[in-house]
């Protein structure tokens, strides 16, 4: 293949879940992924880049066949070869993002925002969690509110992805931070991004919460895993729990599941069709 080309897949985000898109990326060994929203049209797309195979026609057919298995039609996705390498292709989709009262989340090739006190540098890759999704915005806002009043002495980021939530919390004074994820790529990304941002955390490979308690616990995953791990995740909460990755319509049953584990519903934040639910002990 030519080193300066890659195959780009764009999918209407309303037609495929983040979880299913991640599965698709993994199945085809994606070089990286991103999300893009247009403020003008409101269009939201999930994007993945792949190495160009020796048989491009066959590669197109396999990608199209896999996408249609998720119920998408041909007008809901696009596949094309880019002239640029993926490592520069995704740079066209990123800017520094102001989040909450003081946060700036940006890739390393973008300048920081001068009016933002807390600067988080995060380059997108295969590990999800780059700050563009509404649930990530909501989680960061909830973490910021908690940290501004009293930075936690211990924090667990369950399903940490890129480590964004934990790193932002660390920059706001959180201590003794543990990131846990079932994906080795995410475990590596957490450690790498922590080094880039000069913060300290422990990154572990696991699919269940550790058997210890943390002052603040955050989990931006998906509804079904949050329901499945309700008992062990609630048990890890010493004071405050922030859950996301769910639709607003799913929040009542999520609240019920965690209240049944001895927690008290504290607050629900909504952005578009997504929600963040907070609990206290």
C-alpha positions as CSV (number, residue, x, y, z in Angstrom):
1,X,0.0,0.0,0.0
2,X,1.0,3.6,-0.3
3,X,2.0,5.0,3.1
4,X,0.2,8.3,2.5
5,X,-3.3,6.9,2.0
6,X,-6.0,5.4,4.2
7,X,-9.6,4.3,3.9
8,X,-12.0,6.5,5.7
9,X,-15.5,5.3,6.9
10,X,-18.1,7.9,7.9
11,X,-21.4,6.7,9.5
12,X,-24.5,8.6,10.6
13,X,-24.1,8.5,14.4
14,X,-27.8,8.3,14.9
15,X,-27.8,4.9,13.1
16,X,-25.1,3.1,15.0
17,X,-24.3,3.1,18.7
18,X,-20.8,3.9,20.0
19,X,-20.5,0.4,21.2
20,X,-21.3,-1.2,17.8
21,X,-19.0,1.3,16.1
22,X,-16.2,0.3,18.4
23,X,-16.9,-3.3,17.6
24,X,-16.7,-2.6,13.9
25,X,-13.4,-0.7,14.3
26,X,-11.9,-3.6,16.3
27,X,-13.1,-6.2,13.8
28,X,-11.3,-4.4,10.9
29,X,-8.3,-3.2,12.9
30,X,-9.0,0.5,12.6
31,X,-6.0,2.8,12.8
32,X,-8.0,5.3,14.8
33,X,-11.5,6.8,15.2
34,X,-13.2,10.1,15.9
35,X,-16.6,11.8,16.0
36,X,-17.7,15.0,14.2
37,X,-20.7,17.2,14.7
38,X,-21.6,20.1,12.4
39,X,-22.9,23.2,14.3
40,X,-24.5,24.4,11.1
41,X,-26.4,21.2,10.1
42,X,-26.5,19.3,13.4
43,X,-25.2,16.3,11.6
44,X,-23.3,13.9,13.9
45,X,-21.0,11.3,12.3
46,X,-18.7,8.5,13.6
47,X,-15.5,8.2,11.7
48,X,-12.9,5.5,11.4
49,X,-9.7,5.1,9.4
50,X,-8.2,1.9,8.1
51,X,-5.0,0.9,6.4
52,X,-5.5,0.4,2.7
53,X,-5.4,-3.3,1.8
54,X,-3.8,-4.9,-1.2
55,X,-7.3,-5.5,-2.6
56,X,-9.2,-2.3,-2.1
57,X,-12.3,-3.5,-3.9
58,X,-12.6,-6.5,-1.6
59,X,-12.0,-4.3,1.4
60,X,-14.9,-2.0,0.4
61,X,-17.2,-5.0,0.0
62,X,-16.3,-6.4,3.4
63,X,-16.8,-3.0,5.1
64,X,-20.1,-2.5,3.4
65,X,-21.3,-6.0,4.3
66,X,-20.4,-5.5,8.0
67,X,-22.1,-2.1,8.2
68,X,-25.3,-3.4,6.7
69,X,-25.4,-6.0,9.4
70,X,-26.1,-3.1,11.8
71,X,-29.1,-2.2,9.7
72,X,-27.6,0.8,7.9
73,X,-28.5,1.6,4.3
74,X,-26.0,3.0,1.7
75,X,-27.1,6.6,2.2
76,X,-26.2,6.4,5.9
77,X,-22.5,5.8,5.5
78,X,-19.6,6.7,3.2
79,X,-16.3,4.9,2.4
80,X,-13.5,6.6,0.5
81,X,-9.7,6.6,0.1
82,X,-8.0,9.7,1.5
83,X,-4.8,11.1,0.1
84,X,-3.6,11.8,3.6
85,X,-2.4,9.4,6.2
86,X,-4.8,8.8,9.1
87,X,-2.4,10.4,11.5
88,X,-3.0,13.8,9.8
89,X,-6.5,13.1,8.4
90,X,-8.1,13.2,11.9
91,X,-6.5,16.5,12.6
92,X,-8.9,18.3,10.3
93,X,-11.8,17.4,12.7
94,X,-10.4,18.7,16.0
95,X,-10.2,22.1,17.7
96,X,-9.7,23.1,21.3
97,X,-12.9,22.6,23.2
98,X,-14.1,24.7,26.2
99,X,-16.0,22.5,28.7
100,X,-17.6,23.6,31.9
101,X,-16.4,26.6,33.8
102,X,-12.6,26.2,33.4
103,X,-11.7,23.2,31.2
104,X,-10.0,23.2,27.8
105,X,-9.7,19.8,26.1
106,X,-7.5,19.9,23.0
107,X,-5.2,17.8,20.8
108,X,-1.5,18.6,21.0
109,X,-1.5,20.3,17.6
110,X,-4.1,23.0,18.7
111,X,-3.3,26.0,20.9
112,X,-4.8,26.2,24.3
113,X,-7.7,28.6,25.0
114,X,-6.4,31.6,26.9
115,X,-9.5,32.0,29.1
116,X,-9.3,28.4,30.4
117,X,-7.5,27.6,33.6
118,X,-7.3,23.8,33.2
119,X,-5.6,22.5,30.0
120,X,-6.0,18.8,29.1
121,X,-4.1,17.5,26.1
122,X,-5.5,14.4,24.5
123,X,-4.7,13.1,21.0
124,X,-7.4,10.8,19.6
125,X,-6.6,7.2,18.8
126,X,-8.3,3.8,19.1
127,X,-9.3,4.4,22.7
128,X,-12.6,6.2,22.9
129,X,-13.1,9.3,25.1
130,X,-11.9,12.4,23.4
131,X,-14.4,14.9,24.8
132,X,-16.6,15.4,21.8
133,X,-19.5,13.2,22.9
134,X,-22.3,14.8,25.0
135,X,-21.9,12.3,27.8
136,X,-18.3,13.2,28.1
137,X,-19.1,16.8,28.4
138,X,-21.7,16.1,31.0
139,X,-19.3,13.9,33.0
140,X,-16.6,16.6,32.9
141,X,-19.0,19.2,34.1
142,X,-20.1,17.0,37.0
143,X,-16.5,16.2,37.9
144,X,-15.6,19.9,37.7
145,X,-18.5,20.8,40.1
146,X,-17.4,18.2,42.6
147,X,-13.7,19.1,42.4
148,X,-14.2,22.8,42.7
149,X,-15.9,22.4,46.0
150,X,-13.6,19.7,47.4
151,X,-11.1,17.7,45.3
152,X,-11.5,14.0,46.1
153,X,-8.8,12.2,48.0
154,X,-9.4,9.1,45.9
155,X,-11.0,8.5,42.5
156,X,-12.0,5.5,40.3
157,X,-12.6,5.9,36.6
158,X,-14.3,2.7,35.6
159,X,-14.2,2.0,31.8
160,X,-11.7,4.8,31.5
161,X,-11.1,4.7,27.7
162,X,-8.5,7.4,27.0
163,X,-8.3,8.5,30.6
164,X,-9.8,11.9,29.9
165,X,-12.1,12.0,32.9
166,X,-9.4,10.9,35.3
167,X,-6.8,13.2,33.9
168,X,-9.1,16.2,34.1
169,X,-10.0,15.4,37.7
170,X,-6.2,15.1,38.5
171,X,-5.7,18.5,37.1
172,X,-8.4,19.8,39.4
173,X,-6.8,18.3,42.5
174,X,-8.0,14.7,42.7
175,X,-5.6,12.3,44.3
176,X,-5.0,8.5,44.3
177,X,-6.6,7.9,40.9
178,X,-7.2,4.5,39.5
179,X,-8.3,3.9,35.9
180,X,-9.8,0.5,35.0
181,X,-10.7,-0.8,31.5
182,X,-11.1,-4.2,29.9
183,X,-9.3,-3.1,26.7
184,X,-5.5,-3.2,26.7
185,X,-5.4,-0.3,24.3
186,X,-7.3,1.8,26.7
187,X,-5.1,0.8,29.6
188,X,-2.0,1.9,27.6
189,X,-3.7,5.1,26.4
190,X,-4.5,6.1,30.0
191,X,-0.9,5.7,31.1
192,X,0.4,7.5,28.0
193,X,-2.1,10.4,28.3
194,X,-1.4,10.8,32.0
195,X,2.4,11.2,31.2
196,X,1.6,13.8,28.5
197,X,-0.4,15.8,31.0
198,X,2.1,15.3,33.9
199,X,-0.4,13.7,36.2
200,X,-0.2,10.6,38.3
201,X,-2.6,7.6,38.1
202,X,-2.7,3.8,38.1
203,X,-4.1,2.1,35.0
204,X,-5.3,-1.5,35.3
205,X,-6.7,-4.1,32.9
206,X,-10.0,-5.5,34.3
207,X,-13.7,-5.7,33.6
208,X,-15.0,-5.4,37.2
209,X,-14.5,-2.7,39.8
210,X,-11.7,-3.2,42.3
211,X,-12.7,-4.3,45.8
212,X,-12.0,-1.1,47.6
213,X,-13.8,2.2,48.1
214,X,-13.1,5.6,46.5
215,X,-14.4,9.0,47.5
216,X,-15.5,9.7,43.9
217,X,-16.3,7.1,41.3
218,X,-17.0,7.9,37.6
219,X,-18.2,5.6,34.8
220,X,-19.0,6.8,31.3
221,X,-19.7,3.4,29.7
222,X,-23.1,2.2,28.4
223,X,-26.4,1.3,30.0
224,X,-26.2,-2.5,30.0
225,X,-22.7,-2.7,31.5
226,X,-23.7,-0.2,34.2
227,X,-26.7,-2.3,35.1
228,X,-24.7,-5.5,35.1
229,X,-22.1,-4.0,37.5
230,X,-24.5,-2.1,39.7
231,X,-23.6,-4.2,42.8
232,X,-19.8,-4.1,42.7
233,X,-19.7,-0.5,41.3
234,X,-22.0,0.8,44.1
235,X,-19.9,-1.0,46.6
236,X,-16.8,0.9,45.5
237,X,-18.5,4.3,46.3
238,X,-17.4,6.0,49.5
239,X,-19.2,9.4,48.8
240,X,-20.2,10.3,45.2
241,X,-20.9,8.4,42.0
242,X,-21.2,9.8,38.5
243,X,-22.7,7.5,35.8
244,X,-23.1,8.2,32.1
245,X,-23.2,6.7,28.6
246,X,-26.9,6.4,28.8
247,X,-29.9,7.9,27.1
248,X,-32.2,10.1,29.1
249,X,-35.0,7.6,28.7
250,X,-32.8,5.0,30.5
251,X,-32.0,7.1,33.5
252,X,-35.1,6.0,35.6
253,X,-34.3,2.3,35.5
254,X,-30.6,3.1,36.1
255,X,-31.5,5.2,39.2
256,X,-33.7,2.3,40.5
257,X,-30.8,-0.2,40.1
258,X,-28.3,1.9,42.1
259,X,-30.8,3.1,44.7
260,X,-31.4,-0.6,45.3
261,X,-27.7,-0.9,46.2
262,X,-28.0,1.6,49.0
263,X,-27.2,4.9,47.2
264,X,-29.3,8.0,47.0
265,X,-30.1,9.8,43.7
266,X,-28.5,13.2,43.9
267,X,-28.8,14.8,40.4
268,X,-29.5,14.2,36.7
269,X,-28.0,16.3,34.0
270,X,-29.2,16.1,30.4
271,X,-27.6,17.1,27.1
272,X,-29.4,16.4,23.8
273,X,-30.8,12.9,24.3
274,X,-28.1,11.8,26.7
275,X,-27.9,11.9,30.5
276,X,-25.5,11.8,33.5
277,X,-26.9,10.5,36.8
278,X,-25.2,11.3,40.1
279,X,-25.6,9.4,43.4
280,X,-24.4,10.0,47.0
281,X,-23.9,7.6,49.9
